[in-house]
Amino acid sequence: CLAPLTFASHVYDDFHLLMPLYVCRVWKGEITPREGQQLKWVRPVRLGDYDMPPADVPLVAMLRDLL
């Protein structure tokens, strides 16, 4: 049930990031944070209230519309 949604493209000082965004609506088990990150379930309207890397910011409106 993993489906591609869109991608983010962002130029940082020392590299260009091209990051795909996937949507998964059904899963089994528990989600596991990677690389020391914290996870939190929030309502879509609150996504903009959280700090995130610059490359992720344009994805917020798209996720709000989808969710």
Secondary structure, DSSP 8 states (H G I E B T S, - for coil): -EEEEEEEEEE-SS-EEEEEEEEE----S-----TT-------GGGGGGS---GGGTTHHHHHHHH-
